Amino acid sequence: MEETLKILPGIAALLGAMVAFITARNHSTKSKLEILSRFASAISSENKYETQQLFFMLHRVRMKYKDILYLVNLEDSASILYIIQKRSSMIWFDSGKLKFRSIFKYNYVRKAFDYASIFLMIVMLTVVLISFFALLLAEQKYAIVSSLMLIFFGFFLLLQIRDFVFDKKAYELISKYSE
């Protein structure tokens, strides 16, 4: 009974946090829809400053007015915007073309990043496999450590795979829209 009474405040706090998160998310969605409608009217009225500011509020990316108009009319505009948001230090959109920034213009730098990413994935996969077999074969005190390693490195392996696939998608879009 005492354990239950100790757990109840934690459960109440968790439920309160979930309700607050859902409420904030719904409010954020309504705000974005309002900004989006104002953005559409700014484009139709050809108000350059308002269009640029609303575009920045929506996507957290600064662009020239002509590039915003061009990008909005592209078929892959959502994918391009997502890539620009996530890789703003690597990729930018200028004069209707998707381009690499500074050092990433060089193919050997991108290849080095790809090889480093593949190397990290192999290392993490190796550690995950070793941790899995150690979890199956080890004594209880070692099984706890190996299960923690399995969870930790498994999580980072998934993040690394996601980033690798994301970079490949970015390279594909750049080759499509750099011409």
N, C-alpha and C positions, 0 to 999 in steps of 0.2 A: 504494500500500500504506500509506503514512504517513497519507494522508487517512482511510483506513478505520479505522486505529487511533485516530485523533483523534475519530472519530464514535462509535465503540463505547461509550465511557463515557456519552455523552449518551443513546444508545438504551437502555442498561441502566438509567439513571436514570429515563427516561420509562416504561419497562415497570414498574419498581418503583413509581412513583407511581400508575400505572394499577391495579396489584394492590392497593395500599393503599387507593385510592379505592373500588374494588369491595368490598373487605372491610369498610370502614367503612360503606358504604351498606347492605350486608346486615345488619350489626350494628344499624344505626339502624332498619331496618325491623322487626327482631325486637323491639327496645325499644319501638317505637311500638305494635306489636301487643299487647305485654304491658300497656302503659298503657291501650290501648283496652279490653282485657278488664276491667281494674280499674275503668275509667270506667263500663262497663256495669253492673258489680256495685254501684258506688257509687250509680248512678241507681236501680237496683232496690231497694237498701236505704235510699234516701232520705237519704243522708248528704250534707248540703248543702256542708259545708266541703271534703270530699274530692272531691266532684263538681266544685266550682269550681276547685280546685287542679289536678286531672287535666285538666280542660278547658283550663286555661291552659298546662299542659305540652304538650298535644297541638297547640294552635292558636295559642298566644301572644296570646290575646285574653282580657281580663278581662270577665266578665259576671255578672249576678245569677243566682241559682239558677233562678228562674222563667223567665227569658229563655233559659237553657241548655236547660231542658226543652222550652220552646216551639220553640226553633230546631232541636233535634234531631229533632223530629217533623215538620218542614216538608219538602215535596217538594224544594225548591231549597236545602236547608241547606248543601250543599257549595259551591255558587256564592256564597251569601251570606257564608259564612265566608271564602272566598277574597277576596271584595271587601272585607270588613272588615279582613282582614289587610293587604292591599295599599294600602288607602286609609283607614287608621285615623284620620288627621288630618281626613278629609273626611266619613266615614260612621260611624254607630254603630247598634247595635240595642238598643232599650229598650222595655219593655212590649209585646213582640210586634210592634213596628213598626221598620222600617228607616228611619233619619232622617239628614238632613244635619247636620253640626256647624256651629257658629258662623257664619262669614261665608258658607259654602256654602249656607245656607238660602235665600239670595236668588238668584232666577233670573238676574238680570243678571250676577252674579259667575260663575256657571257658564257662561253664554253667552260672557263675556269669555275664560274659560279655553278654551272650545271654539274661538273665533275665533283665539286666539293659537296653539293647537295646529294648526289648519288652515293658518295663515300659515307656521308653521315647516315643515310638511310641504311646502307649495308651494316655499318657499325651498330646502329640501334636495333636492326633486325637480329643481328647476331646476339646482342645482349638480351633481347626479348626471348629468343629461342633458348639460350642458356638458362635464363631465369625460369622459363616454363619447365624445362627438364629438371632443374634443381628443385622446383616446387613439387614435382612428382616424386622425386627420388630422395629428397633430403629429410632430415629429422625436423621436428616441429619448430625448433628455434631458428633453423636456417630457412625453413619454409616461409616464415613471416617476412624475413628479409628479401627472399627471392620473389615473393608475391608483391611486395612494395616496389621492387625493381621492375617487375613485369608491368605493373600499372604505370609507373613513372615513365619508363622508356617506351612502352606501348603508346602512351598518349603523345609523346614527342615524335615518335615514328609516324603517327597519323598526321600530325601537324606538318612534318617534313614532306610527306607524300602529297598532302593538300597544296603546299607551296610549290612543289615541283610541277604538279599538274597545272596549277594556276599560271606559273611562268611559261609553260608550253602554250597555254591558251593565249597568253599575252604576245608571245613571239608569232603565233599564227595570225592574230589580229593585226599586228604591226606589219607583217609581210603582205597582208591583204590591203591595208589602208595606207601604206607608205608610198605607193606609186602615184 
